[in-house]
Each structure stands twice: as structure tokens, then as C-alpha cells.
Amino acid sequence: MRYAQLVVGPAGSGKSTYCSAVAQHALDSKRQIDVVNLDPAAEYFNYQPTIDIRDLIHVQDTMENEDLQFGPNGGLIFCMEYLLENADWLREQLGEQEDDYILFDCPGQIELYTHLKVIRKLVNLLQSWNFNLCCVYLIDVQFMTDGAKFISGAMSALSVMVNLELPHLNLLTKMDLLSKSTKRQLDKFLEPDSHALLGDIELNHSWFNDKYKRLTDAIGELVEDQSLVRFIPLNLKDEENMADVLLTIDNVIQFGEDQDIKTKDYEALDDE
């Protein structure tokens, strides 16, 4: 069995930073977690990927090609479809090593996860290669500090859950950038109360809010009553927090459950 996290989320949510921090945390804990870059538009990240999609195709190639002439978004989708068409390249790069643990650092184009099928096809492919997968959805906590933004973020996370059909974990990133007062307000989003969240929205009167109030009420109650979406705070500067998050993901993908228990023989003590 092989293990992997599919690290997804909007642009700027901290996916590459998360991958780098988890890989370093694992190294400090005497574990090996490799990172695969699947973002063909990546310019810089502070980790060394074991596999880089840019060795196969770069989004710039699709924009400069006279026949294609894609923009950035269309080019990125084309690159991911091109990766699937050349799946043998990815399989050869991944090799056949058992019990390896990989982070797939994915692009920041949110529609790839919410409704397009290209990432879902990649998931099916990886599962056929004996990978146990977990989707780790990252979202910047600074965009989740009022009712309207929270419901929007919750619905995008729910769309990803439904589209990818994977065990799923939602992480609020950049916790270290929040002010103390904002952190105190965060509890109502970690254990969402629809009445409190919708109260925030009602304070901001607008034509849109008034017209779609019943729909917004229904969405808020759905999130609360069905417990469909929950978010876990992630502070990359807090080693204990990182260890807890990684342990949660390990349990989700059943990492280590099939490993043999290590035993040590002791010489019998001589009778006195």
C-alpha cells in the first residue's frame, strides 16, 4: 500500500508552504514524506520536489503555442489533461516503492476541484496504483472571518468533497497572521452556529442579501444541522498543532496500520 495527501485549495491559500512544512516536520520526526509538484504554473517554492510536472509540460508552453494560444486558466486545465494523457510518465516517475508517503501539491485553480472532472480522474488513477488518498483542502483563515465569507468557503469545501469523493480534511491556514481579537471571534466558525453567522450577513443590508435571504438561511442551517463541513486551524509555526493534524491525516489514510509491530528480544535475567 502507498499513501498520499492531495493538497488542494484556492490560489494563495498556502498549499506549497504547507507541503514544505509537513515534509520538514516529517524529516525532524525521522519520517520521509516526499512532495510532488502538480502545478504547471508554479514559479517558486521552498522545497525540492521529487517529481515536477513542469518537466513534462509548463503552462507557459500552452500560452506561447501558436495553435493553442490559451490564457493562464485554460492553459492550466490543458496541462492537467495532458498529464492524464501521459499517465505513464507520472507512473514511471512515481516508481513502485511500497509504503511511500507523498504530498501532491496541486494547482490553485479552484474549478479543478469544485466541478471539473480532471482531478477526479487523477484520483481514480492514483487509487488504481494502490494509493490510499486523503484530500487536504486549504483555505486562508483571513477569508473566513465573517458569516458571508464562511458560508461561501464552506460551500466551496463541500463542492470539493462531493466532486472528488475522497476522505476529506479542511484546514484553515495562516493562523499565525490573525490578530488576537480576530482569533477570539474564530470559535463561532469552528463550531458554526447558523443563527450567529446569518446575523452577521443581515447586518450588511444589500439588494442581494435581501433577495436571497431564504436561500442563505437554508444553506446556513444545512451546514449546521448536518455537520457536513468543519474546519481545523493550522499554525505551521506550532509543532504540536502540526503533529496533531498529521496524525489525523495518518489515521484517515490508515498509514502504518499494516506495518509489523517491532519487538526486541531481551536476555532472561539470571536467577539470583
DRENLUM-819501 format. One line per 5 residues: number of its first residue (from 1); their letters; for each residue y, z, x of N, C-alpha, C. Coordinates in nm, 3 decimals. Last residue first. Layout:
N
NUM> A> Y:Z:X:Y:Z:X:Y:Z:X ~ ...
***
This chain:
272
272> EDDLA> -1.497:4.093:1.890:-1.470:4.196:1.990:-1.588:4.291:1.999 ~ -1.600:3.760:1.866:-1.603:3.896:1.809:-1.577:3.997:1.919 ~ -1.377:3.496:1.939:-1.495:3.576:1.977:-1.485:3.713:1.912 ~ -1.267:3.268:1.697:-1.236:3.381:1.785:-1.362:3.459:1.814 ~ -1.332:2.924:1.705:-1.361:3.054:1.645:-1.331:3.165:1.744
267> EYDKT> -1.072:2.696:1.747:-1.192:2.759:1.801:-1.209:2.896:1.739 ~ -0.970:2.480:1.490:-0.941:2.597:1.571:-1.073:2.655:1.623 ~ -0.859:2.158:1.409:-0.971:2.248:1.435:-0.927:2.362:1.525 ~ -0.645:2.052:1.160:-0.658:2.086:1.301:-0.771:2.187:1.315 ~ -0.563:1.774:0.949:-0.621:1.906:0.974:-0.634:1.928:1.123
262> KIDQD> -0.376:1.595:0.721:-0.402:1.621:0.863:-0.453:1.764:0.880 ~ -0.493:1.409:0.457:-0.438:1.537:0.497:-0.475:1.564:0.642 ~ -0.416:1.062:0.437:-0.512:1.169:0.460:-0.439:1.296:0.500 ~ -0.214:0.920:0.181:-0.240:0.950:0.321:-0.336:1.067:0.332 ~ -0.138:0.867:-0.071:-0.271:0.820:-0.034:-0.302:0.847:0.113
257> EGFQI> 0.120:0.964:-0.092:0.015:1.027:-0.172:-0.125:0.986:-0.133 ~ 0.321:0.834:0.047:0.246:0.939:0.116:0.133:1.001:0.038 ~ 0.509:0.754:-0.234:0.496:0.742:-0.089:0.422:0.863:-0.033 ~ 0.550:0.701:-0.502:0.424:0.761:-0.459:0.401:0.746:-0.309 ~ 0.792:0.631:-0.595:0.710:0.520:-0.545:0.576:0.569:-0.490
252> VNDIT> 0.882:0.888:-0.671:0.880:0.779:-0.768:0.786:0.667:-0.723 ~ 0.875:1.032:-0.434:0.786:1.071:-0.543:0.772:0.958:-0.645 ~ 1.078:0.900:-0.295:0.940:0.901:-0.241:0.840:0.935:-0.350 ~ 1.298:0.970:-0.453:1.254:0.830:-0.449:1.110:0.820:-0.396 ~ 1.308:1.246:-0.397:1.294:1.199:-0.536:1.240:1.056:-0.539
247> LLVDA> 1.353:1.239:-0.122:1.230:1.299:-0.173:1.203:1.253:-0.316 ~ 1.609:1.128:-0.118:1.498:1.053:-0.059:1.363:1.107:-0.107 ~ 1.753:1.336:-0.240:1.749:1.203:-0.301:1.631:1.123:-0.249 ~ 1.712:1.545:-0.054:1.667:1.560:-0.193:1.654:1.424:-0.262 ~ 1.832:1.439:0.175:1.689:1.471:0.178:1.634:1.483:0.036
242> MNEED> 2.098:1.424:0.089:2.025:1.302:0.123:1.875:1.326:0.122 ~ 2.153:1.698:0.061:2.161:1.610:-0.055:2.083:1.481:-0.030 ~ 2.128:1.776:0.328:2.039:1.834:0.227:2.037:1.747:0.101 ~ 2.332:1.635:0.454:2.194:1.605:0.488:2.096:1.659:0.384 ~ 2.612:1.493:0.352:2.537:1.615:0.322:2.388:1.586:0.343
237> KLNLP> 2.728:1.253:0.371:2.761:1.349:0.476:2.688:1.482:0.459 ~ 2.665:1.115:0.148:2.596:1.076:0.271:2.627:1.170:0.388 ~ 2.606:1.229:-0.154:2.703:1.252:-0.048:2.634:1.227:0.085 ~ 2.555:1.141:-0.478:2.506:1.117:-0.342:2.622:1.135:-0.245 ~ 2.454:1.254:-0.801:2.557:1.243:-0.697:2.494:1.226:-0.559
232> IFRVL> 2.287:1.059:-1.035:2.269:1.164:-0.934:2.378:1.148:-0.829 ~ 2.291:0.998:-1.385:2.340:0.967:-1.251:2.324:1.088:-1.160 ~ 2.100:0.853:-1.648:2.152:0.970:-1.580:2.192:0.929:-1.440 ~ 2.021:0.707:-1.952:2.087:0.688:-1.823:2.138:0.821:-1.771 ~ 1.890:0.789:-2.183:1.847:0.666:-2.118:1.903:0.653:-1.976
227> SQDEV> 1.889:0.994:-2.377:1.879:1.027:-2.233:1.834:0.905:-2.151 ~ 1.933:0.955:-2.643:1.808:0.901:-2.588:1.788:0.933:-2.440 ~ 2.184:1.077:-2.686:2.067:1.118:-2.764:1.936:1.075:-2.699 ~ 2.370:0.952:-2.502:2.346:1.097:-2.504:2.211:1.131:-2.569 ~ 2.356:0.678:-2.553:2.341:0.727:-2.415:2.305:0.875:-2.414
222> LEGIA> 2.407:0.682:-2.829:2.281:0.630:-2.779:2.254:0.682:-2.638 ~ 2.669:0.773:-2.841:2.563:0.856:-2.898:2.425:0.811:-2.850 ~ 2.800:0.553:-2.718:2.807:0.687:-2.660:2.696:0.777:-2.710 ~ 2.741:0.348:-2.901:2.692:0.339:-2.763:2.691:0.477:-2.698 ~ 2.875:0.443:-3.129:2.731:0.422:-3.133:2.671:0.416:-2.993
217> DTLRK> 3.142:0.445:-3.041:3.078:0.569:-3.084:2.926:0.557:-3.080 ~ 3.178:0.169:-3.000:3.185:0.260:-2.886:3.119:0.394:-2.919 ~ 3.160:0.082:-3.266:3.063:0.035:-3.166:3.060:0.129:-3.046 ~ 3.381:0.214:-3.374:3.246:0.244:-3.426:3.140:0.199:-3.328 ~ 3.595:0.097:-3.224:3.566:0.240:-3.217:3.424:0.271:-3.263
212> YKDNF> 3.707:-0.152:-3.196:3.565:-0.136:-3.162:3.523:0.010:-3.154 ~ 3.974:-0.121:-3.271:3.890:-0.218:-3.341:3.741:-0.192:-3.319 ~ 4.075:0.072:-3.092:4.074:0.098:-3.236:3.978:0.006:-3.309 ~ 4.043:-0.057:-2.842:3.975:0.070:-2.870:3.966:0.098:-3.019 ~ 4.210:-0.284:-2.879:4.067:-0.299:-2.854:3.993:-0.171:-2.890
207> WSHNL> 4.466:-0.174:-2.915:4.408:-0.259:-3.020:4.256:-0.269:-3.003 ~ 4.463:0.170:-2.812:4.489:0.029:-2.788:4.426:-0.049:-2.903 ~ 4.504:0.497:-2.690:4.507:0.406:-2.806:4.541:0.264:-2.761 ~ 4.344:0.715:-2.539:4.407:0.593:-2.489:4.407:0.488:-2.601 ~ 4.208:0.905:-2.673:4.342:0.941:-2.628:4.420:0.819:-2.580
202> EIDGL> 3.963:0.791:-2.707:4.053:0.795:-2.823:4.195:0.832:-2.784 ~ 3.844:0.836:-2.459:3.880:0.700:-2.496:3.982:0.700:-2.609 ~ 3.798:1.110:-2.461:3.883:1.052:-2.356:3.932:0.915:-2.397 ~ 3.621:1.125:-2.674:3.754:1.184:-2.690:3.850:1.132:-2.585 ~ 3.396:1.021:-2.565:3.468:0.938:-2.661:3.607:0.993:-2.689
197> LAHSD> 3.324:1.240:-2.405:3.352:1.110:-2.344:3.435:1.023:-2.438 ~ 3.281:1.441:-2.595:3.384:1.459:-2.492:3.425:1.326:-2.431 ~ 3.075:1.323:-2.742:3.199:1.361:-2.810:3.313:1.378:-2.709 ~ 2.868:1.287:-2.557:2.934:1.169:-2.615:3.067:1.205:-2.681 ~ 2.822:1.424:-2.258:2.845:1.467:-2.395:2.927:1.356:-2.462
192> PELFK> 2.607:1.392:-1.979:2.707:1.334:-2.069:2.704:1.390:-2.210 ~ 2.594:1.531:-1.710:2.522:1.568:-1.832:2.609:1.521:-1.949 ~ 2.768:1.391:-1.549:2.632:1.410:-1.502:2.540:1.454:-1.615 ~ 3.002:1.406:-1.686:2.942:1.274:-1.671:2.799:1.284:-1.621 ~ 3.074:1.668:-1.677:3.054:1.610:-1.811:2.996:1.470:-1.805
187> DLQRK> 3.111:1.709:-1.403:2.993:1.765:-1.469:2.967:1.700:-1.604 ~ 3.354:1.621:-1.304:3.241:1.529:-1.297:3.120:1.578:-1.378 ~ 3.564:1.786:-1.279:3.553:1.712:-1.405:3.426:1.630:-1.414 ~ 3.541:1.874:-1.021:3.519:1.972:-1.128:3.502:1.903:-1.264 ~ 3.614:1.646:-0.882:3.475:1.692:-0.874:3.444:1.790:-0.986
182> TSKSL> 3.887:1.643:-0.932:3.802:1.539:-0.992:3.656:1.580:-0.990 ~ 3.967:1.862:-0.777:3.989:1.864:-0.922:3.902:1.760:-0.993 ~ 3.902:1.780:-0.518:3.835:1.895:-0.576:3.850:1.898:-0.727 ~ 3.860:1.418:-0.492:3.939:1.542:-0.480:3.864:1.656:-0.548 ~ 3.609:1.222:-0.330:3.669:1.278:-0.451:3.752:1.401:-0.418
177> LDMKT> 3.473:1.135:-0.112:3.612:1.089:-0.125:3.683:1.148:-0.247 ~ 3.212:1.211:-0.123:3.296:1.281:-0.026:3.444:1.242:-0.039 ~ 3.090:1.036:-0.293:3.125:1.167:-0.345:3.221:1.240:-0.253 ~ 3.000:0.774:-0.263:3.135:0.810:-0.216:3.183:0.943:-0.275 ~ 2.794:0.707:-0.557:2.827:0.708:-0.415:2.971:0.750:-0.390
172> LLNLH> 2.554:0.803:-0.770:2.699:0.798:-0.761:2.738:0.812:-0.615 ~ 2.260:0.628:-0.854:2.329:0.716:-0.759:2.479:0.693:-0.765 ~ 1.975:0.605:-1.051:2.118:0.576:-1.044:2.187:0.677:-0.953 ~ 1.660:0.463:-1.025:1.741:0.580:-0.992:1.886:0.535:-0.980 ~ 1.353:0.356:-1.171:1.497:0.335:-1.151:1.567:0.466:-1.122
167> PLELN> 1.078:0.135:-1.184:1.125:0.273:-1.174:1.266:0.272:-1.117 ~ 1.173:-0.179:-1.342:1.123:-0.102:-1.229:1.153:0.046:-1.249 ~ 1.285:-0.398:-1.486:1.161:-0.332:-1.528:1.094:-0.260:-1.412 ~ 1.512:-0.557:-1.470:1.421:-0.552:-1.355:1.288:-0.485:-1.386 ~ 1.638:-0.533:-1.725:1.613:-0.664:-1.665:1.507:-0.659:-1.555
162> VMVSL> 1.662:-0.260:-1.778:1.588:-0.345:-1.872:1.548:-0.476:-1.805 ~ 1.816:-0.174:-1.557:1.686:-0.114:-1.587:1.600:-0.205:-1.673 ~ 2.047:-0.327:-1.594:1.965:-0.347:-1.474:1.824:-0.291:-1.497 ~ 2.142:-0.216:-1.832:2.107:-0.359:-1.826:2.018:-0.389:-1.707 ~ 2.197:0.043:-1.748:2.091:0.021:-1.846:2.047:-0.125:-1.847
157> ASMAG> 2.415:-0.005:-1.581:2.291:0.051:-1.524:2.173:0.027:-1.618 ~ 2.596:-0.095:-1.773:2.554:-0.187:-1.666:2.426:-0.138:-1.602 ~ 2.619:0.136:-1.927:2.561:0.016:-1.987:2.519:-0.085:-1.882 ~ 2.739:0.310:-1.744:2.608:0.344:-1.800:2.541:0.220:-1.860 ~ 2.985:0.184:-1.701:2.889:0.196:-1.591:2.749:0.226:-1.641
152> SIFKA> 3.093:0.213:-1.961:3.076:0.080:-1.903:2.973:0.084:-1.790 ~ 3.100:0.491:-1.979:3.016:0.416:-2.073:2.992:0.275:-2.021 ~ 3.283:0.544:-1.769:3.146:0.596:-1.765:3.055:0.516:-1.857 ~ 3.517:0.422:-1.853:3.450:0.371:-1.733:3.306:0.419:-1.726 ~ 3.571:0.583:-2.078:3.552:0.438:-2.093:3.477:0.381:-1.973
147> GDTMF> 3.597:0.849:-1.968:3.496:0.813:-2.067:3.468:0.666:-2.075 ~ 3.631:0.863:-1.606:3.682:0.878:-1.742:3.582:0.818:-1.840 ~ 3.510:0.822:-1.364:3.577:0.949:-1.384:3.656:0.956:-1.515 ~ 3.390:0.617:-1.225:3.313:0.684:-1.329:3.377:0.817:-1.366 ~ 3.487:0.507:-1.001:3.499:0.424:-1.121:3.426:0.488:-1.239
142> QVDIL> 3.422:0.684:-0.806:3.563:0.678:-0.843:3.588:0.589:-0.965 ~ 3.156:0.643:-0.748:3.190:0.753:-0.838:3.336:0.746:-0.883 ~ 3.013:0.328:-0.749:3.119:0.409:-0.689:3.164:0.516:-0.788 ~ 2.663:0.305:-0.773:2.793:0.278:-0.834:2.894:0.377:-0.778 ~ 2.340:0.172:-0.718:2.455:0.245:-0.666:2.581:0.206:-0.742
137> YVCCL> 2.010:0.202:-0.794:2.134:0.141:-0.842:2.251:0.228:-0.799 ~ 1.714:0.127:-0.674:1.818:0.228:-0.649:1.951:0.162:-0.681 ~ 1.396:0.074:-0.793:1.532:0.021:-0.793:1.630:0.136:-0.776 ~ 1.101:0.077:-0.605:1.193:0.155:-0.687:1.330:0.089:-0.678 ~ 0.765:-0.044:-0.563:0.910:-0.060:-0.560:0.981:0.040:-0.649
132> NFNWS> 0.500:-0.105:-0.359:0.545:-0.012:-0.462:0.697:-0.008:-0.454 ~ 0.366:-0.416:-0.270:0.477:-0.323:-0.255:0.489:-0.235:-0.379 ~ 0.180:-0.627:-0.263:0.133:-0.489:-0.251:0.244:-0.389:-0.223 ~ 0.271:-0.871:-0.328:0.244:-0.847:-0.186:0.213:-0.700:-0.159 ~ 0.338:-0.849:-0.588:0.214:-0.923:-0.559:0.174:-0.910:-0.413
127> QLLNV> 0.583:-0.724:-0.554:0.472:-0.648:-0.610:0.338:-0.717:-0.586 ~ 0.730:-0.939:-0.458:0.705:-0.824:-0.371:0.590:-0.739:-0.423 ~ 0.731:-1.100:-0.691:0.676:-1.149:-0.566:0.639:-1.033:-0.474 ~ 0.866:-0.944:-0.877:0.727:-0.984:-0.903:0.658:-1.029:-0.775 ~ 1.118:-0.936:-0.745:1.041:-0.813:-0.769:0.893:-0.846:-0.791
122> LKRIV> 1.192:-1.203:-0.766:1.170:-1.146:-0.633:1.088:-1.018:-0.644 ~ 1.226:-1.218:-1.040:1.121:-1.298:-0.978:1.089:-1.247:-0.839 ~ 1.448:-1.051:-1.062:1.323:-1.013:-1.129:1.205:-1.091:-1.071 ~ 1.633:-1.203:-0.931:1.589:-1.080:-0.866:1.461:-1.029:-0.931 ~ 1.658:-1.416:-1.119:1.617:-1.444:-0.982:1.567:-1.317:-0.912
117> KLHTY> 1.750:-1.395:-1.377:1.608:-1.364:-1.354:1.566:-1.377:-1.207 ~ 2.051:-1.229:-1.498:1.981:-1.341:-1.434:1.840:-1.298:-1.393 ~ 2.138:-0.974:-1.590:2.083:-1.071:-1.684:2.017:-1.194:-1.621 ~ 2.185:-0.778:-1.390:2.201:-0.744:-1.530:2.138:-0.845:-1.626 ~ 2.150:-0.879:-1.134:2.063:-0.771:-1.178:2.071:-0.745:-1.328
112> LEIQG> 2.333:-1.077:-1.094:2.199:-1.099:-1.041:2.100:-0.997:-1.098 ~ 2.573:-0.975:-1.176:2.496:-1.052:-1.274:2.355:-1.087:-1.224 ~ 2.684:-0.852:-0.949:2.618:-0.769:-1.049:2.534:-0.849:-1.148 ~ 2.658:-0.906:-0.625:2.693:-0.983:-0.745:2.616:-0.926:-0.863 ~ 2.604:-0.802:-0.374:2.685:-0.725:-0.465:2.729:-0.800:-0.589
107> PCDFL> 2.258:-0.831:-0.251:2.398:-0.874:-0.268:2.470:-0.790:-0.372 ~ 2.057:-0.558:-0.106:2.079:-0.675:-0.190:2.228:-0.710:-0.204 ~ 1.843:-0.448:0.118:1.987:-0.441:0.096:2.031:-0.569:0.024 ~ 1.556:-0.291:0.087:1.607:-0.426:0.068:1.754:-0.415:0.026 ~ 1.391:-0.083:0.304:1.507:-0.089:0.215:1.553:-0.234:0.207
102> IYDDE> 1.048:0.003:0.343:1.157:-0.092:0.363:1.267:-0.071:0.259 ~ 0.775:0.113:0.514:0.875:0.157:0.417:1.002:0.077:0.444 ~ 0.420:0.059:0.550:0.559:0.049:0.596:0.653:0.079:0.480 ~ 0.151:0.064:0.481:0.225:0.191:0.479:0.366:0.180:0.538 ~ 0.050:-0.216:0.683:0.029:-0.122:0.574:0.117:0.001:0.592
97> QEGLQ> 0.182:-0.532:0.761:0.164:-0.393:0.801:0.150:-0.303:0.679 ~ 0.212:-0.804:0.757:0.107:-0.747:0.673:0.084:-0.599:0.702 ~ 0.541:-0.960:0.741:0.413:-0.929:0.802:0.316:-0.865:0.703 ~ 0.798:-1.037:0.683:0.756:-0.902:0.646:0.625:-0.862:0.711 ~ 0.797:-1.304:0.765:0.885:-1.208:0.832:0.842:-1.064:0.804
92> ERLWD> 0.615:-1.413:0.584:0.583:-1.416:0.726:0.668:-1.316:0.804 ~ 0.759:-1.376:0.348:0.630:-1.308:0.366:0.589:-1.304:0.513 ~ 0.982:-1.540:0.393:1.000:-1.396:0.377:0.869:-1.322:0.401 ~ 0.852:-1.791:0.405:0.933:-1.743:0.519:0.949:-1.592:0.512 ~ 0.741:-1.811:0.154:0.650:-1.799:0.269:0.725:-1.750:0.393
87> ANELL> 0.955:-1.856:-0.014:0.897:-1.721:-0.010:0.803:-1.703:0.108 ~ 1.145:-2.051:-0.070:1.090:-2.040:0.066:1.030:-1.901:0.086 ~ 1.227:-2.009:-0.323:1.159:-2.136:-0.296:1.094:-2.135:-0.158 ~ 1.358:-1.767:-0.284:1.235:-1.769:-0.361:1.155:-1.897:-0.337 ~ 1.580:-1.861:-0.138:1.488:-1.763:-0.077:1.354:-1.763:-0.151
82> YEMCF> 1.703:-2.015:-0.330:1.647:-2.082:-0.211:1.549:-1.990:-0.140 ~ 1.797:-1.818:-0.497:1.694:-1.909:-0.547:1.626:-1.983:-0.432 ~ 1.985:-1.708:-0.322:1.872:-1.625:-0.367:1.760:-1.711:-0.425 ~ 2.158:-1.927:-0.292:2.089:-1.872:-0.175:1.969:-1.788:-0.216 ~ 2.258:-1.960:-0.552:2.177:-2.066:-0.493:2.096:-2.012:-0.375
77> ILGGN> 2.408:-1.725:-0.570:2.293:-1.743:-0.658:2.200:-1.851:-0.602 ~ 2.602:-1.788:-0.378:2.515:-1.672:-0.359:2.390:-1.682:-0.446 ~ 2.729:-2.010:-0.488:2.658:-2.022:-0.361:2.563:-1.908:-0.338 ~ 2.851:-1.900:-0.712:2.745:-1.999:-0.729:2.663:-2.016:-0.602 ~ 3.035:-1.730:-0.573:2.935:-1.677:-0.666:2.819:-1.773:-0.687
72> PGFQL> 3.190:-1.906:-0.403:3.117:-1.790:-0.350:3.007:-1.740:-0.443 ~ 3.118:-2.247:-0.512:3.208:-2.138:-0.482:3.126:-2.019:-0.433 ~ 2.953:-2.536:-0.367:2.959:-2.418:-0.453:3.076:-2.329:-0.415 ~ 2.887:-2.796:-0.266:3.026:-2.753:-0.287:3.038:-2.637:-0.387 ~ 2.666:-2.988:-0.245:2.665:-2.868:-0.327:2.806:-2.825:-0.366
67> DENEM> 2.726:-3.204:-0.080:2.653:-3.229:-0.205:2.661:-3.109:-0.299 ~ 2.855:-3.094:0.138:2.926:-3.193:0.057:2.859:-3.219:-0.076 ~ 2.861:-2.753:0.219:2.776:-2.870:0.196:2.844:-2.968:0.100 ~ 3.013:-2.528:0.218:3.059:-2.638:0.303:2.977:-2.765:0.285 ~ 2.877:-2.359:0.052:3.017:-2.388:0.019:3.069:-2.508:0.098
62> TDQVH> 2.632:-2.327:0.168:2.637:-2.389:0.036:2.779:-2.429:-0.002 ~ 2.699:-2.197:0.406:2.633:-2.328:0.411:2.645:-2.401:0.278 ~ 2.790:-1.953:0.326:2.889:-2.048:0.375:2.831:-2.189:0.382 ~ 2.562:-1.811:0.277:2.639:-1.859:0.162:2.744:-1.962:0.203 ~ 2.287:-1.918:0.474:2.411:-1.841:0.464:2.492:-1.898:0.349
57> ILDRI> 1.938:-1.886:0.534:2.049:-1.955:0.469:2.168:-1.860:0.460 ~ 1.783:-1.762:0.739:1.728:-1.870:0.656:1.840:-1.953:0.594 ~ 1.937:-1.573:0.852:1.860:-1.658:0.945:1.797:-1.775:0.871 ~ 2.027:-1.437:0.638:2.121:-1.532:0.696:2.056:-1.618:0.805 ~ 1.838:-1.249:0.580:1.834:-1.373:0.503:1.925:-1.479:0.563
52> DITPQ> 1.676:-1.076:0.827:1.810:-1.112:0.779:1.804:-1.247:0.709 ~ 1.490:-0.792:0.917:1.487:-0.929:0.865:1.625:-0.956:0.805 ~ 1.579:-0.561:1.025:1.455:-0.616:1.080:1.436:-0.761:1.035 ~ 1.925:-0.511:1.099:1.818:-0.545:1.005:1.694:-0.599:1.076 ~ 2.087:-0.246:1.222:2.023:-0.367:1.274:1.909:-0.406:1.181
47> YNFYE> 2.397:-0.142:1.075:2.255:-0.123:1.105:2.200:-0.254:1.157 ~ 2.657:-0.169:0.972:2.632:-0.091:1.093:2.486:-0.049:1.105 ~ 2.761:-0.500:0.890:2.702:-0.373:0.851:2.659:-0.301:0.978 ~ 2.945:-0.783:0.786:2.928:-0.675:0.883:2.854:-0.560:0.817 ~ 2.904:-0.987:0.603:2.981:-1.014:0.724:2.958:-0.909:0.831
42> AAPDL> 2.688:-1.140:0.367:2.726:-1.021:0.445:2.800:-1.062:0.571 ~ 2.590:-1.335:0.211:2.735:-1.338:0.232:2.782:-1.220:0.317 ~ 2.325:-1.294:0.163:2.360:-1.410:0.247:2.509:-1.421:0.275 ~ 2.155:-1.008:0.164:2.288:-1.054:0.124:2.331:-1.170:0.214 ~ 1.931:-0.880:0.241:1.913:-0.992:0.148:2.047:-1.044:0.097
37> NVVDI> 1.810:-0.725:0.521:1.934:-0.773:0.458:1.905:-0.895:0.371 ~ 1.601:-0.454:0.537:1.602:-0.599:0.527:1.731:-0.640:0.457 ~ 1.522:-0.180:0.740:1.617:-0.237:0.645:1.611:-0.390:0.653 ~ 1.266:0.076:0.764:1.332:-0.047:0.808:1.424:-0.100:0.699 ~ 1.204:0.394:0.859:1.239:0.315:0.741:1.318:0.195:0.790
32> QRKSD> 1.002:0.630:0.998:1.057:0.496:1.020:1.078:0.427:0.886 ~ 1.069:0.971:1.085:1.010:0.870:1.000:1.069:0.736:1.036 ~ 1.195:1.189:1.203:1.075:1.133:1.265:0.994:1.047:1.168 ~ 1.435:1.247:1.100:1.322:1.323:1.044:1.188:1.272:1.096 ~ 1.598:1.064:1.217:1.617:1.204:1.255:1.501:1.291:1.207
27> LAHQA> 1.507:0.843:1.072:1.485:0.850:1.217:1.498:0.993:1.266 ~ 1.606:0.905:0.819:1.461:0.897:0.841:1.428:0.909:0.989 ~ 1.878:0.885:0.871:1.822:1.013:0.826:1.671:1.016:0.849 ~ 1.895:0.613:0.929:1.925:0.710:1.033:1.868:0.848:0.998 ~ 1.828:0.506:0.678:1.748:0.470:0.796:1.770:0.571:0.909
22> VASCY> 2.034:0.614:0.525:1.896:0.652:0.497:1.807:0.621:0.616 ~ 2.260:0.487:0.638:2.249:0.633:0.641:2.106:0.679:0.617 ~ 2.208:0.214:0.587:2.225:0.261:0.724:2.204:0.412:0.733 ~ 2.203:0.216:0.307:2.084:0.175:0.383:2.091:0.226:0.526 ~ 2.468:0.299:0.250:2.353:0.379:0.207:2.229:0.346:0.290
17> TSKGS> 2.608:0.081:0.351:2.631:0.213:0.409:2.516:0.307:0.374 ~ 2.517:-0.117:0.178:2.485:-0.126:0.321:2.504:0.007:0.391 ~ 2.623:-0.012:-0.070:2.480:-0.039:-0.051:2.442:-0.042:0.097 ~ 2.875:0.055:-0.179:2.823:0.127:-0.063:2.676:0.104:-0.033 ~ 3.008:-0.087:-0.368:2.951:0.041:-0.411:2.887:0.118:-0.296
12> GAPGV> 3.103:-0.339:-0.313:3.185:-0.226:-0.273:3.129:-0.091:-0.313 ~ 2.964:-0.497:-0.596:3.026:-0.511:-0.464:3.113:-0.389:-0.435 ~ 2.715:-0.302:-0.776:2.833:-0.389:-0.765:2.884:-0.397:-0.623 ~ 2.363:-0.296:-0.680:2.486:-0.239:-0.734:2.602:-0.334:-0.715 ~ 2.057:-0.197:-0.509:2.142:-0.291:-0.581:2.268:-0.218:-0.630
7> VLQAY> 1.782:-0.189:-0.319:1.914:-0.126:-0.326:2.012:-0.225:-0.386 ~ 1.468:-0.120:-0.366:1.555:-0.234:-0.393:1.694:-0.178:-0.418 ~ 1.253:0.029:-0.138:1.363:0.051:-0.231:1.440:-0.080:-0.243 ~ 0.896:0.034:-0.090:1.029:-0.025:-0.072:1.127:0.024:-0.178 ~ 0.575:0.026:0.068:0.675:0.095:-0.013:0.813:0.037:0.014
2> RM> 0.230:-0.068:0.038:0.357:-0.073:0.107:0.464:-0.020:0.012 ~ -0.120:0.000:0.084:0.000:0.000:0.000:0.125:0.000:0.088
***
